[in-house]
């Protein structure tokens, strides 16, 4: 079974009051004030990422100056300028600011294209956790993927799909299907068009039934309980049996969740046979900026990124 377009959004909207199996104490806390209003808009968007109104006038100039540091980092990636223009167009259609949150996604995709030059308009990519569908939409808009398998908790997935649709409304060839079982997944994968196949996190094991080129997780495994992280790694190991699979992971080296659970990047279930292409502190994820001195401030802990071919 699957739900298409507005049906998918209505289906998720009807479930926002229900408990989300697999949700960590982090998301239990940040989702507690989330509300879908009668007009379909949201309140209580805590922890979802930045979705500020578009920057105008002097405010736009300030952000442009403060973002220069990050764009300078990205100049080593040949695809960055093209992706930067693409991201700006997306945020304009979504009526949101081209914030540092989105800029990081742009730099990350430029980094991935440099290391995985085979990414193209026929690639299938799984995005585990996204904020306002930033990476999802950028992959499709830049034609570096044909289909995106987008996995998230119900409330966050609902917001992802709404923002994806803000962009996709002017791209009629980009579809949206939310699948709830293997039959729906197979039908959506076999359809010829490009677009998003949404999967609720409770159904994440559906990933084991598809072949993908790349899995992306940015700053969300650090917010999961360790058994859930292990489940996603198991999904990837099953997926890699049929096709060469790369995994990009960028997360806090160590993070304590509200209930005291500690997640550590090195404790993720990596395997000695995973082929590591890149493993380092992520340059564009170490600091955020503020409008007052000190302008660049470190996060609570360092974030590491690793690109591997899953064994």
C-alpha positions as CSV (number, residue, x, y, z in Angstrom):
1,X,0.0,0.0,0.0
2,X,1.2,3.5,-0.7
3,X,-0.2,7.1,-0.5
4,X,0.6,9.7,-3.1
5,X,1.0,13.4,-2.9
6,X,-1.4,15.2,-0.6
7,X,-2.7,11.8,0.6
8,X,0.7,11.0,2.1
9,X,0.6,14.3,4.0
10,X,-2.9,13.7,5.2
11,X,-2.0,10.2,6.3
12,X,1.0,11.4,8.4
13,X,-1.0,14.4,9.8
14,X,-3.5,11.9,11.2
15,X,-0.8,10.1,13.1
16,X,1.1,13.0,14.7
17,X,-0.6,12.5,18.1
18,X,0.4,8.8,18.3
19,X,3.6,7.5,19.9
20,X,6.4,6.9,17.5
21,X,8.1,3.6,18.1
22,X,11.9,3.9,18.1
23,X,11.8,7.6,19.1
24,X,14.7,8.4,21.5
25,X,14.4,10.7,24.5
26,X,15.9,13.4,22.4
27,X,12.9,13.4,20.0
28,X,10.4,12.7,22.7
29,X,11.5,16.1,24.1
30,X,11.7,18.0,20.9
31,X,8.5,16.7,19.5
32,X,6.4,17.3,22.6
33,X,5.1,20.8,21.5
34,X,4.7,19.9,17.8
35,X,1.2,20.8,16.5
36,X,-0.4,20.7,13.1
37,X,-2.8,23.6,12.8
38,X,-6.2,23.5,11.1
39,X,-4.7,25.3,8.0
40,X,-2.0,22.7,7.7
41,X,0.8,24.9,9.1
42,X,3.0,23.9,12.0
43,X,4.1,25.1,15.4
44,X,6.6,23.7,17.9
45,X,9.3,23.0,15.3
46,X,12.1,22.5,17.8
47,X,15.2,20.6,16.8
48,X,14.1,20.2,13.1
49,X,16.8,22.6,11.9
50,X,16.6,26.2,10.7
51,X,13.7,27.4,8.7
52,X,13.9,31.2,9.1
53,X,12.1,33.6,6.8
54,X,14.2,34.7,3.8
55,X,17.0,37.1,4.5
56,X,16.3,40.7,3.2
57,X,18.3,43.9,3.1
58,X,21.0,44.4,5.7
59,X,20.2,41.0,7.3
60,X,20.9,39.3,4.0
61,X,24.3,41.1,3.7
62,X,25.3,40.1,7.3
63,X,24.5,36.4,6.6
64,X,26.4,36.5,3.3
65,X,29.5,37.9,5.0
66,X,29.3,35.3,7.8
67,X,28.8,32.5,5.4
68,X,31.8,33.4,3.3
69,X,34.0,31.3,5.5
70,X,32.0,28.2,4.6
71,X,31.8,28.9,0.9
72,X,35.6,29.4,0.9
73,X,35.9,25.8,2.3
74,X,33.7,24.5,-0.5
75,X,35.7,26.0,-3.3
76,X,37.8,22.8,-3.5
77,X,34.7,20.9,-4.7
78,X,34.1,21.4,-8.5
79,X,30.3,21.0,-8.2
80,X,29.8,23.5,-5.4
81,X,29.0,26.6,-7.4
82,X,26.3,24.8,-9.4
83,X,24.8,23.3,-6.3
84,X,25.0,26.6,-4.5
85,X,22.8,28.2,-7.2
86,X,20.5,25.2,-7.1
87,X,20.1,25.5,-3.3
88,X,19.3,29.2,-3.5
89,X,16.5,28.5,-6.0
90,X,15.1,25.8,-3.7
91,X,14.9,28.0,-0.7
92,X,13.3,30.8,-2.7
93,X,10.5,28.4,-3.8
94,X,10.1,27.1,-0.2
95,X,10.0,30.8,1.1
96,X,12.8,30.1,3.6
97,X,16.3,31.5,4.2
98,X,19.4,30.0,2.7
99,X,20.7,29.4,6.2
100,X,23.9,27.8,7.4
101,X,21.9,24.6,7.9
102,X,21.1,24.4,4.2
103,X,24.5,25.6,3.1
104,X,26.1,22.7,5.0
105,X,23.9,20.3,3.0
106,X,25.1,21.9,-0.2
107,X,28.7,21.6,0.8
108,X,28.2,18.0,1.8
109,X,26.6,17.1,-1.6
110,X,29.5,18.8,-3.4
111,X,31.9,16.8,-1.3
112,X,30.0,13.5,-2.1
113,X,30.0,14.3,-5.8
114,X,33.8,14.7,-5.7
115,X,34.4,11.4,-4.0
116,X,31.6,9.5,-5.8
117,X,31.6,10.9,-9.3
118,X,29.2,8.2,-10.4
119,X,26.3,10.0,-8.7
120,X,24.0,11.0,-11.5
121,X,20.4,11.4,-12.5
122,X,19.9,7.6,-12.4
123,X,21.2,7.1,-8.8
124,X,19.0,5.9,-6.0
125,X,19.8,7.5,-2.6
126,X,18.5,6.8,0.9
127,X,18.4,9.7,3.3
128,X,17.9,8.6,6.9
129,X,16.8,11.7,8.7
130,X,16.5,15.1,7.0
131,X,15.5,18.5,8.0
132,X,12.8,20.3,5.9
133,X,13.8,17.9,3.1
134,X,16.9,19.9,2.4
135,X,19.2,17.1,1.2
136,X,16.3,15.3,-0.4
137,X,15.2,18.2,-2.5
138,X,18.8,19.2,-3.4
139,X,19.6,15.8,-4.7
140,X,16.6,15.8,-7.0
141,X,16.9,19.4,-8.1
142,X,20.6,19.0,-9.0
143,X,19.9,15.8,-10.8
144,X,22.3,13.8,-8.7
145,X,19.6,11.2,-7.9
146,X,16.5,9.8,-9.6
147,X,14.8,8.4,-6.5
148,X,15.2,9.3,-2.9
149,X,14.2,6.9,-0.1
150,X,13.4,9.3,2.8
151,X,13.2,7.7,6.2
152,X,12.2,9.7,9.3
153,X,10.0,9.8,12.4
154,X,6.3,10.7,11.7
155,X,6.4,14.3,12.8
156,X,9.7,15.1,11.1
157,X,8.8,13.2,8.0
158,X,5.5,15.1,7.7
159,X,7.4,18.4,7.7
160,X,9.9,17.0,5.2
161,X,7.2,16.1,2.8
162,X,5.4,19.5,3.1
163,X,8.6,21.3,2.3
164,X,9.5,19.0,-0.5
165,X,6.1,19.6,-2.0
166,X,6.7,23.4,-1.8
167,X,9.5,22.8,-4.3
168,X,8.0,19.9,-6.3
169,X,4.8,21.8,-7.1
170,X,6.7,23.5,-9.9
171,X,8.3,20.2,-11.0
172,X,5.4,18.0,-12.1
173,X,7.7,15.2,-13.0
174,X,8.8,14.7,-9.4
175,X,6.5,12.4,-7.5
176,X,5.8,11.7,-3.8
177,X,4.8,8.3,-2.5
178,X,4.6,7.2,1.1
179,X,4.9,3.4,1.3
180,X,3.8,1.3,4.2
181,X,4.5,-2.2,3.0
182,X,6.7,-4.2,0.5
183,X,4.0,-4.1,-2.2
184,X,3.8,-0.3,-2.1
185,X,7.6,-0.1,-2.1
186,X,8.0,-2.3,-5.1
187,X,5.4,-0.4,-7.1
188,X,7.0,2.9,-6.3
189,X,10.5,1.7,-7.1
190,X,9.3,0.3,-10.4
191,X,7.6,3.4,-11.5
192,X,9.6,5.2,-14.2
193,X,9.5,8.7,-12.8
194,X,11.8,10.5,-10.3
195,X,10.9,11.6,-6.9
196,X,10.6,10.8,-3.2
197,X,9.6,7.5,-1.6
198,X,8.9,8.2,2.0
199,X,9.2,5.6,4.7
200,X,8.1,6.0,8.3
201,X,11.0,5.0,10.6
202,X,8.9,2.2,12.2
203,X,9.0,0.6,8.7
204,X,12.8,1.2,8.1
205,X,13.4,-2.5,7.4
206,X,11.8,-2.0,4.0
207,X,15.1,-0.6,3.0
208,X,16.4,-4.2,3.0
209,X,14.2,-4.8,-0.1
210,X,15.8,-2.2,-2.4
211,X,19.2,-1.6,-4.1
212,X,20.6,1.9,-3.6
213,X,23.8,3.6,-4.4
214,X,24.3,5.8,-1.4
215,X,22.9,6.2,2.2
216,X,23.2,9.6,3.9
217,X,22.8,10.4,7.6
218,X,23.7,13.8,8.8
219,X,23.5,14.7,12.5
220,X,20.6,12.4,13.3
221,X,22.2,9.1,14.3
222,X,23.7,11.0,17.2
223,X,20.1,11.5,18.3
224,X,19.0,7.8,18.1
225,X,19.2,5.1,20.8
226,X,22.1,2.7,20.0
227,X,19.8,-0.3,19.2
228,X,18.1,1.8,16.5
229,X,21.5,2.8,15.0
230,X,22.4,-0.9,14.9
231,X,19.1,-1.6,13.1
232,X,20.0,0.9,10.3
233,X,23.4,-0.6,9.9
234,X,21.8,-4.1,9.6
235,X,19.6,-2.7,6.9
236,X,22.6,-1.4,5.0
237,X,24.5,-4.7,5.3
238,X,21.6,-6.5,3.8
239,X,21.3,-3.9,1.0
240,X,25.0,-4.2,0.2
241,X,24.7,-7.9,-0.7
242,X,23.1,-7.1,-4.0
243,X,24.9,-3.9,-5.0
244,X,27.9,-1.8,-4.0
245,X,26.7,0.6,-1.3
246,X,28.3,3.7,0.1
247,X,27.4,5.3,3.4
248,X,28.1,8.9,4.3
249,X,27.8,9.5,8.1
250,X,28.3,12.9,9.8
251,X,27.6,12.9,13.5
252,X,28.7,14.1,16.9
253,X,31.7,12.1,18.2
254,X,29.8,11.8,21.5
255,X,26.4,13.0,22.6
256,X,24.3,12.5,25.7
257,X,20.6,12.3,25.2
258,X,18.1,13.7,27.8
259,X,17.6,10.3,29.5
260,X,21.3,9.9,30.0
261,X,21.9,7.6,27.0
262,X,25.3,8.3,25.4
263,X,25.9,7.8,21.7
264,X,29.4,7.6,20.3
265,X,30.5,7.7,16.7
266,X,33.2,5.1,17.2
267,X,30.6,2.7,18.9
268,X,28.4,2.6,15.8
269,X,28.5,-1.0,14.4
270,X,31.2,-0.3,11.8
271,X,33.0,-3.4,10.4
272,X,36.7,-3.9,9.8
273,X,35.9,-4.8,6.2
274,X,34.1,-1.5,5.5
275,X,36.3,0.4,3.0
276,X,36.9,3.8,4.4
277,X,37.3,6.6,1.8
278,X,37.2,9.6,4.2
279,X,37.3,9.7,8.0
280,X,38.0,13.1,9.7
281,X,36.4,15.9,11.6
282,X,34.0,17.6,9.2
283,X,35.4,21.1,8.5
284,X,32.0,22.7,7.9
285,X,30.3,21.2,10.9
286,X,32.6,22.4,13.7
287,X,31.3,25.9,14.2
288,X,28.1,27.9,13.8
289,X,28.0,31.7,13.5
290,X,26.3,34.4,15.4
291,X,25.7,38.1,14.7
292,X,27.6,39.2,17.7
293,X,31.2,38.5,18.8
294,X,32.5,35.9,19.0
295,X,31.1,35.5,15.5
296,X,32.1,31.8,15.1
297,X,31.3,29.5,18.0
298,X,32.1,25.8,18.5
299,X,29.3,23.2,19.0
300,X,29.1,21.2,22.2
301,X,31.4,18.6,20.7
302,X,33.3,17.9,17.5
303,X,31.4,16.3,14.5
304,X,33.1,13.6,12.5
305,X,32.2,12.5,9.0
306,X,33.1,9.2,7.4
307,X,32.4,7.9,3.9
308,X,32.6,4.2,3.5
309,X,31.8,1.4,1.2
310,X,29.7,-0.9,3.3
311,X,31.0,-4.5,3.5
